Amino acid sequence: MNEEQRQKMASAKGFIAALDQSGGSTPKALGLYGIDEGEWSTEEEMFDLVHQMRTRIITSPSFDGDRILAAILFADTMDREIEGQSTPDYLWQVKKVVPILKVDVGLADETGGVQLMKPMPGLDSLLERASARGIFGTKMRSVIKSNNQAGIEAVVDQQFEVGRRILDAGFVPIIEPEVDIKAPDKAAIEESLKAALLNRLDGLADGEQVIFKLTLPEQDNLYADCINHPAILRVVALSGGYSREAANARLARQHGMVASFSRALTEGLSRQQTDQEFDAQLNQSIQSIADASNT
């Protein structure tokens, strides 16, 4: 465990850049960037294009470690290079941005008002690769769509079971039980989720810490008890489909919670922009998210 990275994640100002769209969400991300599906014919070509997009973001002078704590990658990006260095090495050595890896392989079909994570038979080998590449932590996502107590408990149980394996392998897991922002009982879901999360935190051993990635809540500062818990390294927020403006406004009201935005970070960027236009737009986005995170 890199102690400098741990200290940065625990207490530095800034936010996490989520650059981890994988197979299912990549075509949409590329479309928003101005690349149509007709521009690739194989998955390999698609991932080449998305790596070009991510390289443009990461190498931009606007993408800096003063405002960005960490970047979440998916395995394909981790295994590639930027300017002759592995992506994780480039992030940390050049940008002072902590590298984090998305480890889940997608969502199972909805049952009991939730979507659990699909089984991850390749997790151990993926963690071995991540260790060799200097990855600090991992991220995995489930989704909660209704206030079904059994479903919420199943999500939190699964997140902490896999989180246990990740802790034992020497990483800090980001536990992400997303609450669907369209759920009619979103506020009630969040109350139930908070209770379940605090219960599992109390079961961690002294000195063990995890990161929570949570949907921006209906009740401001709902997760203060999580933020202040000794088993928490950081609590970060996902944008969850809110526009960047709406997500920033909500985030600014959550004291001690910082962003981990994906689509809201890249909103407004396009391949057609000149480098100067691209960097200016990215700088504006990063500054607005950093400002909302530092409250």
Sequence and secondary structure as in RCSB ss.txt:
>XXXX:A:sequence
MNEEQRQKMASAKGFIAALDQSGGSTPKALGLYGIDEGEWSTEEEMFDLVHQMRTRIITSPSFDGDRILAAILFA
DTMDREIEGQSTPDYLWQVKKVVPILKVDVGLADETGGVQLMKPMPGLDSLLERASARGIFGTKMRSVIKSNNQA
GIEAVVDQQFEVGRRILDAGFVPIIEPEVDIKAPDKAAIEESLKAALLNRLDGLADGEQVIFKLTLPEQDNLYAD
CINHPAILRVVALSGGYSREAANARLARQHGMVASFSRALTEGLSRQQTDQEFDAQLNQSIQSIADASNT
>XXXX:A:secstr
  HHHHHHHHH SSEEEE    TTTHHHHHHHTT  GGG SSHHHHHHHHHHHHHHHHHSTT  TTTEEEEEE H
HHHTSEETTEEHHHIIIIIH  EEEEE    B   BTTEE B   TTHHHHHHHHHHTT  EEEEEEEE S  HH
HHHHHHHHHHHHHHHHHHTT EEEEEEEE TT TTHHHHHHHHHHHHHHHHTTS TT  EEEEEE  SSTTTTHH
HHT TTEEEEEEE TT  HHHHHHHHHTSTT EEEESHHHHTT  TTS HHHHHHHHHHHHHHHHHHH  
